[in-house]
Amino acid sequence: MASINFSFEGVTYKVQCSKEEKMETICKKFAIKIEKDINILYFIYNGSIINLSLNLTFEQQANSMDKERNIMDILVDKTEENGLSCPKCGERIYLELSLEKELIDNLVSPITKIKDILVGLKIQIDGIINNKSIENNVNYINSQLKNINIIINNAISETKAIEKQINKFENLSQNDIQFKILKMNENNINIIEGILDINLEEINNGITLFNREKKDGLDVYLNDVKINLTKEKNKWKIRQGFKNGENKFKIIFNDKLTSLYRFFEDCSTLKSVDLTNLNTSNVNELGWMFNGCKKLKKIKGLNGLSTSNVINMRGFFQQCSELESIDLSNIDTSNVIDISYMFNKCSKLQIINGMNCFNTKNVLFMDKMFQACNKLECIDLLNFDTSKVCNMEGLFYGCTSLKEIKGLNKLNTSYALKMKNMFAECESLELIDVTEFDTSNVWEIERMFFGCKKLKEIKGLNKLNTSKVINMKGLFQECGELESLDLSTFNTSNVIDMSYMFSFCVKLKEIKGIDKFDTIKVTNMESMFKCCKELKSLDLKKFNTSEVLNMELMFGGCHSLKEIKGINNFKTNNVTNLRQMFQECNLLESLDLSNFDTSKVTDMIAMFYKCKSLKNLNLLKFSLPPESTSEMFSFIDKKECNLITNNKNLDNLFKNSYN
């Protein structure tokens, strides 16, 4: 592990690099661990900072202000001194700040200093803050940063949260709400109109319109009469003016529209929205815009939105579970950096028009984009540029009807770091082509193909570069139609978890390359081959199990397994769990476990349960735990099986167990 230490104004900083190679290597991951609980995590692409998260935690307010300025200065002034290229004007940075205490006052100077290299900014504030101070400084920063949206979440004052969210409705769970958003011709006046069919008896505490500190610039009309709002704990409510039957509701706001962040979030009774005339030319934030609109069936005018300045579409349609089709054919995504969770849990979505026109050249985050889109049968990624995408986790997770992914074999994955659950539970896919996948930077492939129940072939699997992978848990779990796997080129030298890796691959007959696995760092092998019912032989002679803690059900349910080569060389000095390790290995005739050190084992329940064909069982060095040995030898033919042991308690347990 290479590292660089440097000091700035009395504080020591340490940069740790993943290898002792060139600092400018594409997509290196740097972690700067700083005293006073300051943590910075960011990625370097071609020598330029692309994504950065900055978390500051301090004991004393005064110190925190000084250190905050120091951090921002380091981003601008100190990176070149330490071998990292400082971003030039035009390079893209999406900056997320999570701040405690009153740090907002000190953001103005440093942020404006780096404004030319910022493409996106999100601020989350936790702690006791001064609302006026925040408002003044945020307004100033917004004036300095063009097309930059500042969002304040979870900002705590004497009265709970400050959130720029509109249309948070209460007590309307059984009523239909239909909104129409219009753009007036003069003064940039935006209008939201709606018809509320509500029963007055259902209104107990009035209707919450939005969570906001002030209502400046907002005029509210109910049945064409301007009304006053009642403010209660930062929530503005209507308490008067309702009538039985239909109620016409309208909000007019005069502030120039720059963000639709969480605009309709959790409008759970909203069925349709008309965005035909909404002016979004200055909008840069669409994150979570329709999140939780569970009854929304129609979005008119979506295709006409101006999105050329938008950088965030994260969770755009998440949990719009009644949407069946979306037209995005004219949506401009050229500046978008985040499309993660975009269609997540759109469980009835069948058609996405315009996917073939998506410009994703600047996208960094694509994780869980189509997760749980249960009705999608085909996804067209032919024109997707994924050359900057660093996160593909759960991209197609739970797309149970998906039969085809066009362009999958052409995806550029050279920057990808995470592919966990990427195809998990794609129950209808029969072929996955990863021939052109560059996984040289990927470190997470846990459950990548989990639950692909009809999958018969993974093309290009033997070409995957797994040299940086640390987690292979459940990688092929429940791939019930796979009969053969070629893992001959797999590099497992950094893997620490192989649990459930082949679990329930019930038709798997061959695992090429398993005899070359480097398992020196593996700590978990639980259920690794569980219920591989067709496997007849395993060559594990090169398995180094010196770090393994858990071997529960490792071979459990391998009904056809006759031979485990190398089992006699297993090092079990750190193992604590051997429960059901060989359970129902019906055809195993011999097991030489004479080198097993069980001094740390606390559980041996049903370890050899129903090993009905065992004739030779060498447990020479076995010691029993005080408890947890029930059914250890149950349903073994004691007359046919020769047990070798020096432990009288073990011998008695064997003889007295069920045949």
Helices and strands as residue ranges (DSSP letters): E 2-8, E 11-17, E 28-34, E 38-45, E 48-56, H 61-73, I 74-78, G 80-82, E 94-100, G 104-106, H 108-113, G 115-117, E 120-126, H 131-144, E 152-153, E 156-157, E 160-161, E 165-166, E 177-183, E 190-198, G 200-202, E 207-211, E 218-222, E 225-226, E 230-232, E 235-238, E 245-253, E 270-274, E 298-300, G 302-304, E 325-327, E 351-353, G 355-357, E 378-380, E 404-406, G 408-410, E 431-433, E 457-459, G 461-463, E 484-486, E 510-512, G 514-516, E 537-539, E 563-565, G 567-569, E 590-592, E 616-618, E 642-644, H 648-655
